[in-house]
Amino acid sequence: MIKIDAIDKKISDLLIEDGRMSCAKIAAKIGDISERAVRYRIDRLIKNEVIQVRGNVNAAALGLTVCADVFIEVEPAQVLDIAKTLSSYESVSYIAYSTGDTDISIQVFAHDNSELFNFVTEVVGKILGVRKTHISFVPIKIKDDHIWHIPSYCVSDKQ
């Protein structure tokens, strides 16, 4: 386990604010640390898998304004296979095993309610081993820290 100090935390906080912030700017904002020391610390944090510096996708900016959590009850012996199948769909941004009334939970982005409904009923619902689904719309997110790739269907061929 790597030790993290207050400077490491400040560096991480600044990178969350702006993942493209230069080491020089981070050093200036923190004060009393060199650009070289900041670069070393970032490299160490990345190497030890404490942080990752990536671009996060804003789904709403791509027209994917509907977000929902979908809870899925499946045949017990098929949980892993169904989760792997679900991971192949670009509109699915999150997959996890759950406990309780459902076996798998996913988060889905769609352009509208109809697209979401069709995905859940015509795609998810027809996967062999899926018993039942429950859609829970997410109208407001308070905190969101996952990483998600831009789906190919949102990328324009025109430049």
Phi and psi in radians as a Rosetta constraint file:
Dihedral C 1 N 2 CA 2 C 2 CIRCULARHARMONIC -1.490 0.35
Dihedral N 2 CA 2 C 2 N 3 CIRCULARHARMONIC 2.512 0.35
Dihedral C 2 N 3 CA 3 C 3 CIRCULARHARMONIC -1.493 0.35
Dihedral N 3 CA 3 C 3 N 4 CIRCULARHARMONIC 2.348 0.35
Dihedral C 3 N 4 CA 4 C 4 CIRCULARHARMONIC -2.013 0.35
Dihedral N 4 CA 4 C 4 N 5 CIRCULARHARMONIC 2.317 0.35
Dihedral C 4 N 5 CA 5 C 5 CIRCULARHARMONIC -1.980 0.35
Dihedral N 5 CA 5 C 5 N 6 CIRCULARHARMONIC -3.116 0.35
Dihedral C 5 N 6 CA 6 C 6 CIRCULARHARMONIC -1.071 0.35
Dihedral N 6 CA 6 C 6 N 7 CIRCULARHARMONIC -0.612 0.35
Dihedral C 6 N 7 CA 7 C 7 CIRCULARHARMONIC -1.197 0.35
Dihedral N 7 CA 7 C 7 N 8 CIRCULARHARMONIC -0.731 0.35
Dihedral C 7 N 8 CA 8 C 8 CIRCULARHARMONIC -1.014 0.35
Dihedral N 8 CA 8 C 8 N 9 CIRCULARHARMONIC -0.764 0.35
Dihedral C 8 N 9 CA 9 C 9 CIRCULARHARMONIC -1.094 0.35
Dihedral N 9 CA 9 C 9 N 10 CIRCULARHARMONIC -0.764 0.35
Dihedral C 9 N 10 CA 10 C 10 CIRCULARHARMONIC -1.063 0.35
Dihedral N 10 CA 10 C 10 N 11 CIRCULARHARMONIC -0.738 0.35
Dihedral C 10 N 11 CA 11 C 11 CIRCULARHARMONIC -1.064 0.35
Dihedral N 11 CA 11 C 11 N 12 CIRCULARHARMONIC -0.837 0.35
Dihedral C 11 N 12 CA 12 C 12 CIRCULARHARMONIC -1.050 0.35
Dihedral N 12 CA 12 C 12 N 13 CIRCULARHARMONIC -0.784 0.35
Dihedral C 12 N 13 CA 13 C 13 CIRCULARHARMONIC -1.045 0.35
Dihedral N 13 CA 13 C 13 N 14 CIRCULARHARMONIC -0.734 0.35
Dihedral C 13 N 14 CA 14 C 14 CIRCULARHARMONIC -1.177 0.35
Dihedral N 14 CA 14 C 14 N 15 CIRCULARHARMONIC -0.632 0.35
Dihedral C 14 N 15 CA 15 C 15 CIRCULARHARMONIC -1.234 0.35
Dihedral N 15 CA 15 C 15 N 16 CIRCULARHARMONIC -0.550 0.35
Dihedral C 15 N 16 CA 16 C 16 CIRCULARHARMONIC -1.152 0.35
Dihedral N 16 CA 16 C 16 N 17 CIRCULARHARMONIC -0.682 0.35
Dihedral C 16 N 17 CA 17 C 17 CIRCULARHARMONIC -1.114 0.35
Dihedral N 17 CA 17 C 17 N 18 CIRCULARHARMONIC -0.736 0.35
Dihedral C 17 N 18 CA 18 C 18 CIRCULARHARMONIC -2.699 0.35
Dihedral N 18 CA 18 C 18 N 19 CIRCULARHARMONIC 1.757 0.35
Dihedral C 18 N 19 CA 19 C 19 CIRCULARHARMONIC -1.124 0.35
Dihedral N 19 CA 19 C 19 N 20 CIRCULARHARMONIC -0.240 0.35
Dihedral C 19 N 20 CA 20 C 20 CIRCULARHARMONIC -1.767 0.35
Dihedral N 20 CA 20 C 20 N 21 CIRCULARHARMONIC 0.120 0.35
Dihedral C 20 N 21 CA 21 C 21 CIRCULARHARMONIC -1.067 0.35
Dihedral N 21 CA 21 C 21 N 22 CIRCULARHARMONIC 2.329 0.35
Dihedral C 21 N 22 CA 22 C 22 CIRCULARHARMONIC -1.266 0.35
Dihedral N 22 CA 22 C 22 N 23 CIRCULARHARMONIC 2.731 0.35
Dihedral C 22 N 23 CA 23 C 23 CIRCULARHARMONIC -1.065 0.35
Dihedral N 23 CA 23 C 23 N 24 CIRCULARHARMONIC -0.629 0.35
Dihedral C 23 N 24 CA 24 C 24 CIRCULARHARMONIC -1.112 0.35
Dihedral N 24 CA 24 C 24 N 25 CIRCULARHARMONIC -0.757 0.35
Dihedral C 24 N 25 CA 25 C 25 CIRCULARHARMONIC -1.194 0.35
Dihedral N 25 CA 25 C 25 N 26 CIRCULARHARMONIC -0.693 0.35
Dihedral C 25 N 26 CA 26 C 26 CIRCULARHARMONIC -1.064 0.35
Dihedral N 26 CA 26 C 26 N 27 CIRCULARHARMONIC -0.802 0.35
Dihedral C 26 N 27 CA 27 C 27 CIRCULARHARMONIC -1.040 0.35
Dihedral N 27 CA 27 C 27 N 28 CIRCULARHARMONIC -0.724 0.35
Dihedral C 27 N 28 CA 28 C 28 CIRCULARHARMONIC -1.165 0.35
Dihedral N 28 CA 28 C 28 N 29 CIRCULARHARMONIC -0.694 0.35
Dihedral C 28 N 29 CA 29 C 29 CIRCULARHARMONIC -1.203 0.35
Dihedral N 29 CA 29 C 29 N 30 CIRCULARHARMONIC -0.654 0.35
Dihedral C 29 N 30 CA 30 C 30 CIRCULARHARMONIC -1.342 0.35
Dihedral N 30 CA 30 C 30 N 31 CIRCULARHARMONIC -0.770 0.35
Dihedral C 30 N 31 CA 31 C 31 CIRCULARHARMONIC 1.416 0.35
Dihedral N 31 CA 31 C 31 N 32 CIRCULARHARMONIC 2.589 0.35
Dihedral C 31 N 32 CA 32 C 32 CIRCULARHARMONIC 1.018 0.35
Dihedral N 32 CA 32 C 32 N 33 CIRCULARHARMONIC 0.602 0.35
Dihedral C 32 N 33 CA 33 C 33 CIRCULARHARMONIC -2.614 0.35
Dihedral N 33 CA 33 C 33 N 34 CIRCULARHARMONIC 2.484 0.35
Dihedral C 33 N 34 CA 34 C 34 CIRCULARHARMONIC -1.475 0.35
Dihedral N 34 CA 34 C 34 N 35 CIRCULARHARMONIC 2.780 0.35
Dihedral C 34 N 35 CA 35 C 35 CIRCULARHARMONIC -1.008 0.35
Dihedral N 35 CA 35 C 35 N 36 CIRCULARHARMONIC -0.730 0.35
Dihedral C 35 N 36 CA 36 C 36 CIRCULARHARMONIC -1.086 0.35
Dihedral N 36 CA 36 C 36 N 37 CIRCULARHARMONIC -0.727 0.35
Dihedral C 36 N 37 CA 37 C 37 CIRCULARHARMONIC -1.136 0.35
Dihedral N 37 CA 37 C 37 N 38 CIRCULARHARMONIC -0.682 0.35
Dihedral C 37 N 38 CA 38 C 38 CIRCULARHARMONIC -1.095 0.35
Dihedral N 38 CA 38 C 38 N 39 CIRCULARHARMONIC -0.818 0.35
Dihedral C 38 N 39 CA 39 C 39 CIRCULARHARMONIC -1.021 0.35
Dihedral N 39 CA 39 C 39 N 40 CIRCULARHARMONIC -0.766 0.35
Dihedral C 39 N 40 CA 40 C 40 CIRCULARHARMONIC -1.064 0.35
Dihedral N 40 CA 40 C 40 N 41 CIRCULARHARMONIC -0.804 0.35
Dihedral C 40 N 41 CA 41 C 41 CIRCULARHARMONIC -1.134 0.35
Dihedral N 41 CA 41 C 41 N 42 CIRCULARHARMONIC -0.735 0.35
Dihedral C 41 N 42 CA 42 C 42 CIRCULARHARMONIC -1.068 0.35
Dihedral N 42 CA 42 C 42 N 43 CIRCULARHARMONIC -0.825 0.35
Dihedral C 42 N 43 CA 43 C 43 CIRCULARHARMONIC -1.012 0.35
Dihedral N 43 CA 43 C 43 N 44 CIRCULARHARMONIC -0.728 0.35
Dihedral C 43 N 44 CA 44 C 44 CIRCULARHARMONIC -1.166 0.35
Dihedral N 44 CA 44 C 44 N 45 CIRCULARHARMONIC -0.734 0.35
Dihedral C 44 N 45 CA 45 C 45 CIRCULARHARMONIC -1.131 0.35
Dihedral N 45 CA 45 C 45 N 46 CIRCULARHARMONIC -0.687 0.35
Dihedral C 45 N 46 CA 46 C 46 CIRCULARHARMONIC -1.211 0.35
Dihedral N 46 CA 46 C 46 N 47 CIRCULARHARMONIC -0.825 0.35
Dihedral C 46 N 47 CA 47 C 47 CIRCULARHARMONIC -1.011 0.35
Dihedral N 47 CA 47 C 47 N 48 CIRCULARHARMONIC -0.659 0.35
Dihedral C 47 N 48 CA 48 C 48 CIRCULARHARMONIC -1.553 0.35
Dihedral N 48 CA 48 C 48 N 49 CIRCULARHARMONIC 0.168 0.35
Dihedral C 48 N 49 CA 49 C 49 CIRCULARHARMONIC 1.040 0.35
Dihedral N 49 CA 49 C 49 N 50 CIRCULARHARMONIC 0.513 0.35
Dihedral C 49 N 50 CA 50 C 50 CIRCULARHARMONIC -1.379 0.35
Dihedral N 50 CA 50 C 50 N 51 CIRCULARHARMONIC -0.698 0.35
Dihedral C 50 N 51 CA 51 C 51 CIRCULARHARMONIC -2.278 0.35
Dihedral N 51 CA 51 C 51 N 52 CIRCULARHARMONIC 2.801 0.35
Dihedral C 51 N 52 CA 52 C 52 CIRCULARHARMONIC -2.322 0.35
Dihedral N 52 CA 52 C 52 N 53 CIRCULARHARMONIC 2.414 0.35
Dihedral C 52 N 53 CA 53 C 53 CIRCULARHARMONIC -1.900 0.35
Dihedral N 53 CA 53 C 53 N 54 CIRCULARHARMONIC 1.959 0.35
Dihedral C 53 N 54 CA 54 C 54 CIRCULARHARMONIC -2.534 0.35
Dihedral N 54 CA 54 C 54 N 55 CIRCULARHARMONIC 2.879 0.35
Dihedral C 54 N 55 CA 55 C 55 CIRCULARHARMONIC -1.503 0.35
Dihedral N 55 CA 55 C 55 N 56 CIRCULARHARMONIC 2.376 0.35
Dihedral C 55 N 56 CA 56 C 56 CIRCULARHARMONIC -1.811 0.35
Dihedral N 56 CA 56 C 56 N 57 CIRCULARHARMONIC 2.409 0.35
Dihedral C 56 N 57 CA 57 C 57 CIRCULARHARMONIC -1.486 0.35
Dihedral N 57 CA 57 C 57 N 58 CIRCULARHARMONIC 2.372 0.35
Dihedral C 57 N 58 CA 58 C 58 CIRCULARHARMONIC -1.717 0.35
Dihedral N 58 CA 58 C 58 N 59 CIRCULARHARMONIC 1.717 0.35
Dihedral C 58 N 59 CA 59 C 59 CIRCULARHARMONIC -0.998 0.35
Dihedral N 59 CA 59 C 59 N 60 CIRCULARHARMONIC -0.708 0.35
Dihedral C 59 N 60 CA 60 C 60 CIRCULARHARMONIC -1.066 0.35
Dihedral N 60 CA 60 C 60 N 61 CIRCULARHARMONIC -0.620 0.35
Dihedral C 60 N 61 CA 61 C 61 CIRCULARHARMONIC -1.162 0.35
Dihedral N 61 CA 61 C 61 N 62 CIRCULARHARMONIC -0.330 0.35
Dihedral C 61 N 62 CA 62 C 62 CIRCULARHARMONIC -1.659 0.35
Dihedral N 62 CA 62 C 62 N 63 CIRCULARHARMONIC 0.086 0.35
Dihedral C 62 N 63 CA 63 C 63 CIRCULARHARMONIC 1.551 0.35
Dihedral N 63 CA 63 C 63 N 64 CIRCULARHARMONIC 0.062 0.35
Dihedral C 63 N 64 CA 64 C 64 CIRCULARHARMONIC -1.599 0.35
Dihedral N 64 CA 64 C 64 N 65 CIRCULARHARMONIC 1.353 0.35
Dihedral C 64 N 65 CA 65 C 65 CIRCULARHARMONIC -1.545 0.35
Dihedral N 65 CA 65 C 65 N 66 CIRCULARHARMONIC -0.174 0.35
Dihedral C 65 N 66 CA 66 C 66 CIRCULARHARMONIC -1.787 0.35
Dihedral N 66 CA 66 C 66 N 67 CIRCULARHARMONIC 2.181 0.35
Dihedral C 66 N 67 CA 67 C 67 CIRCULARHARMONIC -2.181 0.35
Dihedral N 67 CA 67 C 67 N 68 CIRCULARHARMONIC 2.360 0.35
Dihedral C 67 N 68 CA 68 C 68 CIRCULARHARMONIC -2.533 0.35
Dihedral N 68 CA 68 C 68 N 69 CIRCULARHARMONIC 2.598 0.35
Dihedral C 68 N 69 CA 69 C 69 CIRCULARHARMONIC -1.665 0.35
Dihedral N 69 CA 69 C 69 N 70 CIRCULARHARMONIC 2.330 0.35
Dihedral C 69 N 70 CA 70 C 70 CIRCULARHARMONIC -2.080 0.35
Dihedral N 70 CA 70 C 70 N 71 CIRCULARHARMONIC 2.178 0.35
Dihedral C 70 N 71 CA 71 C 71 CIRCULARHARMONIC -1.819 0.35
Dihedral N 71 CA 71 C 71 N 72 CIRCULARHARMONIC 2.279 0.35
Dihedral C 71 N 72 CA 72 C 72 CIRCULARHARMONIC -2.192 0.35
Dihedral N 72 CA 72 C 72 N 73 CIRCULARHARMONIC 2.232 0.35
Dihedral C 72 N 73 CA 73 C 73 CIRCULARHARMONIC -1.722 0.35
Dihedral N 73 CA 73 C 73 N 74 CIRCULARHARMONIC 2.259 0.35
Dihedral C 73 N 74 CA 74 C 74 CIRCULARHARMONIC -2.310 0.35
Dihedral N 74 CA 74 C 74 N 75 CIRCULARHARMONIC 2.926 0.35
Dihedral C 74 N 75 CA 75 C 75 CIRCULARHARMONIC -1.110 0.35
Dihedral N 75 CA 75 C 75 N 76 CIRCULARHARMONIC 2.287 0.35
Dihedral C 75 N 76 CA 76 C 76 CIRCULARHARMONIC -0.919 0.35
Dihedral N 76 CA 76 C 76 N 77 CIRCULARHARMONIC -0.702 0.35
Dihedral C 76 N 77 CA 77 C 77 CIRCULARHARMONIC -1.298 0.35
Dihedral N 77 CA 77 C 77 N 78 CIRCULARHARMONIC -0.125 0.35
Dihedral C 77 N 78 CA 78 C 78 CIRCULARHARMONIC -1.970 0.35
Dihedral N 78 CA 78 C 78 N 79 CIRCULARHARMONIC 0.152 0.35
Dihedral C 78 N 79 CA 79 C 79 CIRCULARHARMONIC -0.974 0.35
Dihedral N 79 CA 79 C 79 N 80 CIRCULARHARMONIC -0.901 0.35
Dihedral C 79 N 80 CA 80 C 80 CIRCULARHARMONIC -1.125 0.35
Dihedral N 80 CA 80 C 80 N 81 CIRCULARHARMONIC -0.773 0.35
Dihedral C 80 N 81 CA 81 C 81 CIRCULARHARMONIC -1.101 0.35
Dihedral N 81 CA 81 C 81 N 82 CIRCULARHARMONIC -0.726 0.35
Dihedral C 81 N 82 CA 82 C 82 CIRCULARHARMONIC -1.187 0.35
Dihedral N 82 CA 82 C 82 N 83 CIRCULARHARMONIC -0.719 0.35
Dihedral C 82 N 83 CA 83 C 83 CIRCULARHARMONIC -1.061 0.35
Dihedral N 83 CA 83 C 83 N 84 CIRCULARHARMONIC -0.725 0.35
Dihedral C 83 N 84 CA 84 C 84 CIRCULARHARMONIC -1.123 0.35
Dihedral N 84 CA 84 C 84 N 85 CIRCULARHARMONIC -0.701 0.35
Dihedral C 84 N 85 CA 85 C 85 CIRCULARHARMONIC -1.075 0.35
Dihedral N 85 CA 85 C 85 N 86 CIRCULARHARMONIC -0.805 0.35
Dihedral C 85 N 86 CA 86 C 86 CIRCULARHARMONIC -1.076 0.35
Dihedral N 86 CA 86 C 86 N 87 CIRCULARHARMONIC -0.554 0.35
Dihedral C 86 N 87 CA 87 C 87 CIRCULARHARMONIC -1.166 0.35
Dihedral N 87 CA 87 C 87 N 88 CIRCULARHARMONIC -0.264 0.35
Dihedral C 87 N 88 CA 88 C 88 CIRCULARHARMONIC -1.425 0.35
Dihedral N 88 CA 88 C 88 N 89 CIRCULARHARMONIC -0.180 0.35
Dihedral C 88 N 89 CA 89 C 89 CIRCULARHARMONIC -1.572 0.35
Dihedral N 89 CA 89 C 89 N 90 CIRCULARHARMONIC 2.196 0.35
Dihedral C 89 N 90 CA 90 C 90 CIRCULARHARMONIC -1.159 0.35
Dihedral N 90 CA 90 C 90 N 91 CIRCULARHARMONIC -0.462 0.35
Dihedral C 90 N 91 CA 91 C 91 CIRCULARHARMONIC -1.320 0.35
Dihedral N 91 CA 91 C 91 N 92 CIRCULARHARMONIC -0.202 0.35
Dihedral C 91 N 92 CA 92 C 92 CIRCULARHARMONIC -1.584 0.35
Dihedral N 92 CA 92 C 92 N 93 CIRCULARHARMONIC 2.072 0.35
Dihedral C 92 N 93 CA 93 C 93 CIRCULARHARMONIC -1.762 0.35
Dihedral N 93 CA 93 C 93 N 94 CIRCULARHARMONIC -0.212 0.35
Dihedral C 93 N 94 CA 94 C 94 CIRCULARHARMONIC -2.695 0.35
Dihedral N 94 CA 94 C 94 N 95 CIRCULARHARMONIC 2.382 0.35
Dihedral C 94 N 95 CA 95 C 95 CIRCULARHARMONIC -2.429 0.35
Dihedral N 95 CA 95 C 95 N 96 CIRCULARHARMONIC 2.371 0.35
Dihedral C 95 N 96 CA 96 C 96 CIRCULARHARMONIC -2.632 0.35
Dihedral N 96 CA 96 C 96 N 97 CIRCULARHARMONIC 2.638 0.35
Dihedral C 96 N 97 CA 97 C 97 CIRCULARHARMONIC -1.310 0.35
Dihedral N 97 CA 97 C 97 N 98 CIRCULARHARMONIC 2.554 0.35
Dihedral C 97 N 98 CA 98 C 98 CIRCULARHARMONIC -2.221 0.35
Dihedral N 98 CA 98 C 98 N 99 CIRCULARHARMONIC 2.955 0.35
Dihedral C 98 N 99 CA 99 C 99 CIRCULARHARMONIC -2.114 0.35
Dihedral N 99 CA 99 C 99 N 100 CIRCULARHARMONIC 2.815 0.35
Dihedral C 99 N 100 CA 100 C 100 CIRCULARHARMONIC 1.815 0.35
Dihedral N 100 CA 100 C 100 N 101 CIRCULARHARMONIC -2.362 0.35
Dihedral C 100 N 101 CA 101 C 101 CIRCULARHARMONIC -1.309 0.35
Dihedral N 101 CA 101 C 101 N 102 CIRCULARHARMONIC -0.344 0.35
Dihedral C 101 N 102 CA 102 C 102 CIRCULARHARMONIC -2.153 0.35
Dihedral N 102 CA 102 C 102 N 103 CIRCULARHARMONIC 2.837 0.35
Dihedral C 102 N 103 CA 103 C 103 CIRCULARHARMONIC -1.840 0.35
Dihedral N 103 CA 103 C 103 N 104 CIRCULARHARMONIC -0.563 0.35
Dihedral C 103 N 104 CA 104 C 104 CIRCULARHARMONIC -2.337 0.35
Dihedral N 104 CA 104 C 104 N 105 CIRCULARHARMONIC 2.433 0.35
Dihedral C 104 N 105 CA 105 C 105 CIRCULARHARMONIC -2.133 0.35
Dihedral N 105 CA 105 C 105 N 106 CIRCULARHARMONIC 2.435 0.35
Dihedral C 105 N 106 CA 106 C 106 CIRCULARHARMONIC -2.311 0.35
Dihedral N 106 CA 106 C 106 N 107 CIRCULARHARMONIC 2.749 0.35
Dihedral C 106 N 107 CA 107 C 107 CIRCULARHARMONIC -2.009 0.35
Dihedral N 107 CA 107 C 107 N 108 CIRCULARHARMONIC 2.346 0.35
Dihedral C 107 N 108 CA 108 C 108 CIRCULARHARMONIC -2.198 0.35
Dihedral N 108 CA 108 C 108 N 109 CIRCULARHARMONIC 2.437 0.35
Dihedral C 108 N 109 CA 109 C 109 CIRCULARHARMONIC -1.941 0.35
Dihedral N 109 CA 109 C 109 N 110 CIRCULARHARMONIC 2.461 0.35
Dihedral C 109 N 110 CA 110 C 110 CIRCULARHARMONIC -2.560 0.35
Dihedral N 110 CA 110 C 110 N 111 CIRCULARHARMONIC 2.845 0.35
Dihedral C 110 N 111 CA 111 C 111 CIRCULARHARMONIC -1.274 0.35
Dihedral N 111 CA 111 C 111 N 112 CIRCULARHARMONIC -0.609 0.35
Dihedral C 111 N 112 CA 112 C 112 CIRCULARHARMONIC -2.691 0.35
Dihedral N 112 CA 112 C 112 N 113 CIRCULARHARMONIC 3.043 0.35
Dihedral C 112 N 113 CA 113 C 113 CIRCULARHARMONIC -1.088 0.35
Dihedral N 113 CA 113 C 113 N 114 CIRCULARHARMONIC -0.643 0.35
Dihedral C 113 N 114 CA 114 C 114 CIRCULARHARMONIC -1.114 0.35
Dihedral N 114 CA 114 C 114 N 115 CIRCULARHARMONIC -0.766 0.35
Dihedral C 114 N 115 CA 115 C 115 CIRCULARHARMONIC -1.093 0.35
Dihedral N 115 CA 115 C 115 N 116 CIRCULARHARMONIC -0.731 0.35
Dihedral C 115 N 116 CA 116 C 116 CIRCULARHARMONIC -1.092 0.35
Dihedral N 116 CA 116 C 116 N 117 CIRCULARHARMONIC -0.857 0.35
Dihedral C 116 N 117 CA 117 C 117 CIRCULARHARMONIC -1.024 0.35
Dihedral N 117 CA 117 C 117 N 118 CIRCULARHARMONIC -0.787 0.35
Dihedral C 117 N 118 CA 118 C 118 CIRCULARHARMONIC -1.104 0.35
Dihedral N 118 CA 118 C 118 N 119 CIRCULARHARMONIC -0.690 0.35
Dihedral C 118 N 119 CA 119 C 119 CIRCULARHARMONIC -1.097 0.35
Dihedral N 119 CA 119 C 119 N 120 CIRCULARHARMONIC -0.801 0.35
Dihedral C 119 N 120 CA 120 C 120 CIRCULARHARMONIC -1.200 0.35
Dihedral N 120 CA 120 C 120 N 121 CIRCULARHARMONIC -0.745 0.35
Dihedral C 120 N 121 CA 121 C 121 CIRCULARHARMONIC -1.430 0.35
Dihedral N 121 CA 121 C 121 N 122 CIRCULARHARMONIC -0.720 0.35
Dihedral C 121 N 122 CA 122 C 122 CIRCULARHARMONIC -1.580 0.35
Dihedral N 122 CA 122 C 122 N 123 CIRCULARHARMONIC -0.377 0.35
Dihedral C 122 N 123 CA 123 C 123 CIRCULARHARMONIC -1.887 0.35
Dihedral N 123 CA 123 C 123 N 124 CIRCULARHARMONIC -1.140 0.35
Dihedral C 123 N 124 CA 124 C 124 CIRCULARHARMONIC -1.085 0.35
Dihedral N 124 CA 124 C 124 N 125 CIRCULARHARMONIC -0.837 0.35
Dihedral C 124 N 125 CA 125 C 125 CIRCULARHARMONIC -1.105 0.35
Dihedral N 125 CA 125 C 125 N 126 CIRCULARHARMONIC -0.361 0.35
Dihedral C 125 N 126 CA 126 C 126 CIRCULARHARMONIC -1.712 0.35
Dihedral N 126 CA 126 C 126 N 127 CIRCULARHARMONIC 0.033 0.35
Dihedral C 126 N 127 CA 127 C 127 CIRCULARHARMONIC -1.244 0.35
Dihedral N 127 CA 127 C 127 N 128 CIRCULARHARMONIC 2.267 0.35
Dihedral C 127 N 128 CA 128 C 128 CIRCULARHARMONIC -1.000 0.35
Dihedral N 128 CA 128 C 128 N 129 CIRCULARHARMONIC 2.172 0.35
Dihedral C 128 N 129 CA 129 C 129 CIRCULARHARMONIC 1.806 0.35
Dihedral N 129 CA 129 C 129 N 130 CIRCULARHARMONIC -0.213 0.35
Dihedral C 129 N 130 CA 130 C 130 CIRCULARHARMONIC -1.370 0.35
Dihedral N 130 CA 130 C 130 N 131 CIRCULARHARMONIC 2.175 0.35
Dihedral C 130 N 131 CA 131 C 131 CIRCULARHARMONIC -1.628 0.35
Dihedral N 131 CA 131 C 131 N 132 CIRCULARHARMONIC -0.752 0.35
Dihedral C 131 N 132 CA 132 C 132 CIRCULARHARMONIC -2.760 0.35
Dihedral N 132 CA 132 C 132 N 133 CIRCULARHARMONIC 2.576 0.35
Dihedral C 132 N 133 CA 133 C 133 CIRCULARHARMONIC -2.240 0.35
Dihedral N 133 CA 133 C 133 N 134 CIRCULARHARMONIC 2.689 0.35
Dihedral C 133 N 134 CA 134 C 134 CIRCULARHARMONIC -2.426 0.35
Dihedral N 134 CA 134 C 134 N 135 CIRCULARHARMONIC 2.163 0.35
Dihedral C 134 N 135 CA 135 C 135 CIRCULARHARMONIC -1.696 0.35
Dihedral N 135 CA 135 C 135 N 136 CIRCULARHARMONIC 2.292 0.35
Dihedral C 135 N 136 CA 136 C 136 CIRCULARHARMONIC -2.198 0.35
Dihedral N 136 CA 136 C 136 N 137 CIRCULARHARMONIC 1.911 0.35
Dihedral C 136 N 137 CA 137 C 137 CIRCULARHARMONIC -1.170 0.35
Dihedral N 137 CA 137 C 137 N 138 CIRCULARHARMONIC 2.544 0.35
Dihedral C 137 N 138 CA 138 C 138 CIRCULARHARMONIC -1.991 0.35
Dihedral N 138 CA 138 C 138 N 139 CIRCULARHARMONIC 1.593 0.35
Dihedral C 138 N 139 CA 139 C 139 CIRCULARHARMONIC -1.315 0.35
Dihedral N 139 CA 139 C 139 N 140 CIRCULARHARMONIC -0.518 0.35
Dihedral C 139 N 140 CA 140 C 140 CIRCULARHARMONIC -2.470 0.35
Dihedral N 140 CA 140 C 140 N 141 CIRCULARHARMONIC 2.300 0.35
Dihedral C 140 N 141 CA 141 C 141 CIRCULARHARMONIC -1.832 0.35
Dihedral N 141 CA 141 C 141 N 142 CIRCULARHARMONIC 2.287 0.35
Dihedral C 141 N 142 CA 142 C 142 CIRCULARHARMONIC -1.557 0.35
Dihedral N 142 CA 142 C 142 N 143 CIRCULARHARMONIC -0.692 0.35
Dihedral C 142 N 143 CA 143 C 143 CIRCULARHARMONIC -2.530 0.35
Dihedral N 143 CA 143 C 143 N 144 CIRCULARHARMONIC 2.349 0.35
Dihedral C 143 N 144 CA 144 C 144 CIRCULARHARMONIC -2.517 0.35
Dihedral N 144 CA 144 C 144 N 145 CIRCULARHARMONIC 1.992 0.35
Dihedral C 144 N 145 CA 145 C 145 CIRCULARHARMONIC -2.202 0.35
Dihedral N 145 CA 145 C 145 N 146 CIRCULARHARMONIC 0.393 0.35
Dihedral C 145 N 146 CA 146 C 146 CIRCULARHARMONIC -1.552 0.35
Dihedral N 146 CA 146 C 146 N 147 CIRCULARHARMONIC 2.840 0.35
Dihedral C 146 N 147 CA 147 C 147 CIRCULARHARMONIC -1.879 0.35
Dihedral N 147 CA 147 C 147 N 148 CIRCULARHARMONIC 2.350 0.35
Dihedral C 147 N 148 CA 148 C 148 CIRCULARHARMONIC -2.497 0.35
Dihedral N 148 CA 148 C 148 N 149 CIRCULARHARMONIC 2.422 0.35
Dihedral C 148 N 149 CA 149 C 149 CIRCULARHARMONIC -1.517 0.35
Dihedral N 149 CA 149 C 149 N 150 CIRCULARHARMONIC 2.635 0.35
Dihedral C 149 N 150 CA 150 C 150 CIRCULARHARMONIC -1.185 0.35
Dihedral N 150 CA 150 C 150 N 151 CIRCULARHARMONIC 2.201 0.35
Dihedral C 150 N 151 CA 151 C 151 CIRCULARHARMONIC -1.172 0.35
Dihedral N 151 CA 151 C 151 N 152 CIRCULARHARMONIC 2.534 0.35
Dihedral C 151 N 152 CA 152 C 152 CIRCULARHARMONIC -1.070 0.35
Dihedral N 152 CA 152 C 152 N 153 CIRCULARHARMONIC -0.525 0.35
Dihedral C 152 N 153 CA 153 C 153 CIRCULARHARMONIC -1.258 0.35
Dihedral N 153 CA 153 C 153 N 154 CIRCULARHARMONIC -0.112 0.35
Dihedral C 153 N 154 CA 154 C 154 CIRCULARHARMONIC -1.761 0.35
Dihedral N 154 CA 154 C 154 N 155 CIRCULARHARMONIC -0.034 0.35
Dihedral C 154 N 155 CA 155 C 155 CIRCULARHARMONIC -1.644 0.35
Dihedral N 155 CA 155 C 155 N 156 CIRCULARHARMONIC 2.178 0.35
Dihedral C 155 N 156 CA 156 C 156 CIRCULARHARMONIC -1.424 0.35
Dihedral N 156 CA 156 C 156 N 157 CIRCULARHARMONIC 2.454 0.35
Dihedral C 156 N 157 CA 157 C 157 CIRCULARHARMONIC -1.306 0.35
Dihedral N 157 CA 157 C 157 N 158 CIRCULARHARMONIC -0.346 0.35
Dihedral C 157 N 158 CA 158 C 158 CIRCULARHARMONIC -1.438 0.35
Dihedral N 158 CA 158 C 158 N 159 CIRCULARHARMONIC 2.468 0.35
